Every structure is written in structure tokens, then in C-alpha cells.
Amino acid sequence: MKAKYIAENGITIALTLIILYAASILPISTLTILTVSSCLIPISIIRTSIKNTILVYAGSSILSLFLVPTNIAIYYVSFFGVYGIVKYFSEKIRNIPLELFFKLIAFNALLSVIYFISTNFLGNLTINYPLYMIWIAGQIVFLIYDYALTIIISFYLKRIHTNL
């Protein structure tokens, strides 16, 4: 592994932890800040490689479990951190309907993990609506999230990565 990649990975992990910690102290939507943190994984893939990015995800996940509030760390570890890697492998297929199918399968699996952890271990999940309505809304919000992440990645590639 190149020293440049090690340094970039360390900076990416540090930025991720700063953003995750900010989610606990800023009076802004936690999901918004978690979305910002999830942008760093695809940027790491672009700047280094998928192998290095998996190390970034592992390092930031382990450190987040120790340094940020548990609920934020769990959401990052179980969805927002890993989704950039899932997106990378899904989009290597180059078939949009198949990509969406795999992304939705991955999202539903990760959503199930979050639901299981939240109800059994965190104990702070109160649902005021029927579960099927939340599931349907989650599919729509996920597709918007995936599209927004694609726009952010495109912006990074066009405006920032070419100038570095």
C-alpha cells in the first residue's frame, strides 16, 4: 500500500468521525449529517481503491463505536458507511434495472438489520405508523438518497477530483 493512500485513508477516517460526532452535537437532522458522512466512502473509492476503502469503512466503523453516540455509530456501521461499497459493486453491472434491483435488495437487508438492532438492543424505537407504510416510504426515500449520492459523486468527479 502506498504511503499516499495510507495518508488519504487516515484523513478520510478522521473526516468521517468528525462528521459523525457533529451529528450528535449539531441541531440539524441526524439523517442529513449521516448522508454527508456516507459521501466519503465513494470519494475514497475514487481516490484510492476498493480494498483501501473497505479498510476506511472498517476503521471508521470501529472507531465510531468508541467515539460517537451508539445510535449514530450503529446507523453508520449498518447502512450509511457500507452503502457506498454496495453502490460501487452494484453500478459495476452497468444495467440500470438490475442495479436498482440489487440496491433495493441491499437496502431492505440493511434496513432489516437496523430495525432488528434498534428494537432489540437500543430500545428507543417508537413507530407511530404501520410498518408497511414506513417500509414503502423508506423505498422512496432510499431511491432519492441514491440519486442524490450519485449527483454528489458526479459533482466531485467534475469539479473537485479533476482539480486535485
N, C-alpha and C positions, 0 to 999 in steps of 0.2 A: 504494500500500500504506500502510495506516495505521501510525503510529508505535507504537501499542499492539501490533499484530500483529508488527512487527519485534522489539520487545522480548520478546514471548512466544516468538517463534521462536528468538531468541538464548538464552533461558532453557532452552527445550526441547533445543536442541543441546548446551548445557552439561551439562544433566542426563543426556542420553544418553551423552556422553563420560565423565562421572563413573561412571555405571553400568558402561559397557564397561571402563573402567580397573579398576574394582573386581573385575570378572570375572577379571582376571589376578593380583590380589593376595589375594583372599579365599579361604579354604579351603572354598568351597561349590561345588556343581556349576556349571560354566560355563553349561550349558544353562538352568539356573534363572535365572541373572542375565541371560542373553540374552533370556529370556522377559520378564523385568521391563522390559528396555530396549525391547522391542517394544510395550509398552503405551503408550509415549509418542507414537507415531505416531497411533493413533486419537484420543488425547486432543487432539493438535494439530489433527486434522481437526475435532473438535467445537468447539474454542475459536476456530479461525481459519477456514480454508477448505482445500480440497483443493490449490489452487495453492500456498498458503503451506506446506502440509505436504510437498509434493514438494520445495520448497526446503529444508525442515528435513531431509528424508531425504538430499538431495544434500549439504548442508553437513555433516551428522553423518557421512555415509559418507566423504567426502573427508578430513575431519579425523581420523576414526578410523584411516584408513590410515596417517596420520603419527604418531598419538599413542598408540595401543594396540598390543598384540602382533598380529602379522599374522594368525594363525589366528582370533582373536576378531573382528578387523575384517572378514575375509573372510566369516565366518558372519553378521555383522550386515548387511553390504552385500548378500550374495547371498540371504538369507532373512528374518532377523528384522526388518530395517528395512523392507523392501519389502512384507512380508506385510500390514501394516496398510492399505496403499493397495490391495492386491489384495482384501482383505476388504471395504473400503469399496465398491469397484466391483461386487463380486460380490453384496453384500447390497442394492444398489440394484435388483436384478432383482425381488425380493420373491416368489420362487418357490423354496421350500426345496430341493427335489430338484435344480433347476437351479443354485442357489447352491452346493450341495455338489459338484456335478459340476465347476463352474468352479474352485472352491477346490482340489479334488483334482488337477485338471489343472495348475493353477498350482504346487501343492506338488510334484508329480512333476517338473515342468520345473525348478523351483528346486533340488530335490534332485539332479537330474542335473547341474546346474551346480556345486553344492557337491562332488559326487563327482568330477567332472572336475577341478576346481581342486585338490581335496585329493590326488588321486592323481598329477597331473601336475606341480604346482607346489610344494605343501607337502611332499609326500613322507613325511608322518608318519601315514598312514592304514593301520592294520593291522586286517584283518577276520578274526575267528576263526570266523565263522558263514557259511553260504551266503548269497549276495547276495539271493536271493529271500526268505529268512526275514527279513532286515533290512528289505527293502522292505515286506513285509506288516506287520511290527511298526511301521514308520515311518508307514504309513497310519493305524493305530490311534492311535498317539501323536499324530499330527497332528490327528485329529478331537478328541481330548481337549484338545490345545492350543487349537484353535479355540474349543471350548466354554468353556474357562477364560478365554480372551481376551474372549469375549462377556460372561461374568459380570463380569469386571473393568470392562469398559466400562459395563455396566448399573449397577454399584456407583458408578462415577464419576458417571454421569448423575444417579442418585437422591440420592446423599449429598454429593457434593463440588461438582459443577457448579451445582446449584441454590442453593448457599450462597455462591457467589462473586459 
